[in-house]
Amino acid sequence: MLSLEDKLEMYRKMYLIRTFEERAEELYMEGKIWGTFHLYVGEEAVAVGACYALRADDYITSTHRGHGHCIAKGADVKRMMAELLARDTGYCHGLGGSMHIADVEKGNLGATGIVGSGIPIATGAALGCKLQKNDKVVLCFFGDGAANTGAFHESVNMAAIFNLPVVFICENNMYAMSFPAQKAFALPDIAERAKGYGIPGVSIDGNNVLEVYETAQIAIERARQGEGPTFIEARTYRWKGHSKSDRQAYRTKEEVREWMNKDSIKFLEKHLREETVREEELENIKKQVEREIEEAINFALESPEPTLEEARRMVYA
Amino acid sequence: MLSREITYAEALREAMREEMRKDPKVFLLGEDIGIYGGAFGVTQGLIEEFGPERVIDTPISEIAIIGGATGAALVGMRPVAEIMFFDFMTIGSDQLVNQAAKIHFMFGGKAKVPMVVRAPAGSGTGAAGHHSGSLESWFAHVPGLKVIAPSTPYDAKGLLKSAIKDDNPVVFVEHKLLYKTKGQVPEEEYYIPIGKAEVKKEGKDATVIGYSIMVPRALEASKILAQEGIDIEVVDTRSLRPLDTETIAHSVKKTNRVMVVYEPPRFGGFGAEISAWVGEELFDYLDAPVVRLGGEEMPPPYNPNLERKIVPQIEDIVREIKKLME
């Protein structure tokens, strides 16, 4: 059972992700961050709910839209912000950027720019855990788009037949870039796919952090007990464009607004108020988070850039 | 001939539009090429003209895109597949390298695979390790594939039209930084034969051989070098395979000094092939060893300063040519 403290911590993490993303977007508009990135705004409940059910020594694999997973698994936002600003103090010394943030010490095996490519890696990590008999579980994040890659099919099947300790969590945010999930699947629920692999599958409301937590917890426990993988489809929505160059011609403003009304943070706020949390307490959390992000930005801006010599040393172990 | 200035991306779009209007067998497939217009906007407006049956948006399924193009080509269509980033070619490579490239040969000439796979390549946009690749040398290594990498809107249009008409699988390399560059393109229809290099600038002191983004960089370098009295010739190979050795030989015999410049890592790349061939065939004409100016031996870094440093820039070409002239 989640205590009120747990729920407040989940709230803090969701707000931390939201604020991180919004400030990162502003820095991009100011020309301080370069390249592109994929914002997680709107999907915070999936990462936070699912990671909250993990042990600190469990693993996750992330995606190109990975900032939320990273924060939910316990990353330091200073080092994340430094990575976005291509600094030497970033998680990847400024060599990886937004799409490749990994926090291996905290069990985050990394984001990826190749859609679906984290799924075989999660499967392999779960195989490694099983072989080492270390009782750890791998939580594999991917999107609806990734569910249509060949990598998905091969990996989920292999995880199922080898009974691996992995939980596949599909963040169905309704679009693979511009391609609507409605058109990309000949099934109403992606979770129905699970049947074809002989593993349990469930579709849930990805904007309800409590439901995500409860579902993930059951799946993670199953995996830890040696009962094999579970497939969770968490339905959610990305509020922002796919990347920074998306005109969003493929969806209507009304649709976006409708989903923004189902804001996962507002949902949790309402729940917390019902549990008699005072407004002041929520405000304090927000203020503390905002301060943390500003400190992260200052840390990043004051950090040095990596050198070519250092980059050369990174090519081989 | 009437001409106008259009961008590289527009030139590619015109090539596809013209071939689609002429031949109902030509169709496009790829990720986000419909209403989104392609990740770099190349196919913008084509779904409006040709409809979703000929401009087919697919799920994120590179194996099925390249394999699907192969199968459709096998039964008589002329597919033009778009792979969103060149790096993603590796995912569908089995279908391209083991199937499309070999089918004509393995089936004893009984079947052909007329298809084009277009993909944006190259670094310079801050897209880091999975979205900045230049893997053209990999595919140039495969007998049965043709690999084209044009440097101007004029070449892009004429070569893409020829690629679509070609009866073999063609890999069409489009450098991201070229999409918005402009150049003169005739109003009238034209084709450029595949495998013909072009001397983009004549010169007498040294030959710079390159393709794609390195051609405009070499041309810029030639202006700086001219101020110092060095007159370089710039040969744009336009395709990596087939390679126009005749044009290269003609130039080398004239200048006796050669530099080959390319973006991917230097080791085992396009420059090695050119350098080896020139060494084997034109040794007696050389006044100095062939210079290979390629990328650093590392994946594309995210940091913008490093990203720029690991790929040959104008100043690198100038510096290396000066050394070559010493």
Contacts between the chains, C-beta under 8 A, distances in Angstrom:
chain1	res1	chain2	res2	distance
A	34	B	126	4.2
A	34	B	304	5.4
A	35	B	125	6.5
A	35	B	126	2.7
A	35	B	127	5.6
A	35	B	128	6.6
A	35	B	302	6.6
A	35	B	304	7.9
A	36	B	125	7.6
A	36	B	126	7.0
A	36	B	127	6.4
A	83	B	302	7.9
A	86	B	302	5.6
A	86	B	303	4.0
A	86	B	304	6.3
A	92	B	302	7.5
A	94	B	301	7.4
A	94	B	302	6.1
A	94	B	303	4.2
A	94	B	306	7.7
A	95	B	128	7.8
A	95	B	129	7.9
A	95	B	301	4.6
A	95	B	302	5.8
A	95	B	303	6.6
A	95	B	306	7.4
A	96	B	128	6.2
A	96	B	129	6.6
A	96	B	302	5.7
A	97	B	126	7.1
A	97	B	128	4.3
A	97	B	302	3.1
A	98	B	128	7.8
A	98	B	302	8.0
A	99	B	127	7.8
A	99	B	128	5.8
A	99	B	129	7.7
A	99	B	130	6.3
A	99	B	131	7.4
A	100	B	128	6.0
A	100	B	129	5.8
A	100	B	130	7.3
A	100	B	302	7.3
A	112	B	130	6.7
A	113	B	87	7.5
A	113	B	127	7.6
A	113	B	128	6.8
A	113	B	129	6.7
A	113	B	130	2.8
A	113	B	131	5.4
A	114	B	87	7.0
A	114	B	88	6.7
A	114	B	91	7.0
A	114	B	130	5.2
A	115	B	60	4.8
A	116	B	60	6.7
A	145	B	59	6.9
A	145	B	60	4.3
A	146	B	60	6.7
A	148	B	59	3.7
A	148	B	60	5.7
A	148	B	61	5.3
A	149	B	60	5.7
A	149	B	61	6.1
A	149	B	62	7.7
A	149	B	63	8.0
A	149	B	91	7.6
A	150	B	61	7.0
A	150	B	63	4.7
A	150	B	64	7.7
A	150	B	91	7.6
A	151	B	91	7.8
A	176	B	31	7.7
A	176	B	59	6.4
A	176	B	60	5.3
A	177	B	31	6.7
A	177	B	32	4.9
A	177	B	36	6.7
A	177	B	39	7.8
A	177	B	60	7.9
A	178	B	32	4.7
A	178	B	34	7.5
A	178	B	35	6.3
A	178	B	36	3.9
A	178	B	57	7.5
A	179	B	31	7.1
A	179	B	32	6.6
A	179	B	57	5.7
A	179	B	58	7.7
A	179	B	59	6.2
A	179	B	60	7.7
A	183	B	57	8.0
A	184	B	59	4.5
A	245	B	39	8.0
A	246	B	36	8.0
A	249	B	35	5.5
A	249	B	36	6.8
A	250	B	35	5.2
A	250	B	36	6.2
A	305	B	303	5.9
A	305	B	305	6.2
A	305	B	306	8.0
A	306	B	301	7.6
A	306	B	303	5.6
A	306	B	306	6.5
A	308	B	296	7.8
A	308	B	306	6.0
A	308	B	309	5.6
A	308	B	310	7.6
A	311	B	298	6.1
A	311	B	301	5.4
A	311	B	303	7.9
A	311	B	306	5.5
A	311	B	310	7.8
A	312	B	296	7.4
A	312	B	297	7.9
A	312	B	298	6.6
A	314	B	298	7.5
A	315	B	297	6.5
A	315	B	298	4.9
A	315	B	299	7.5
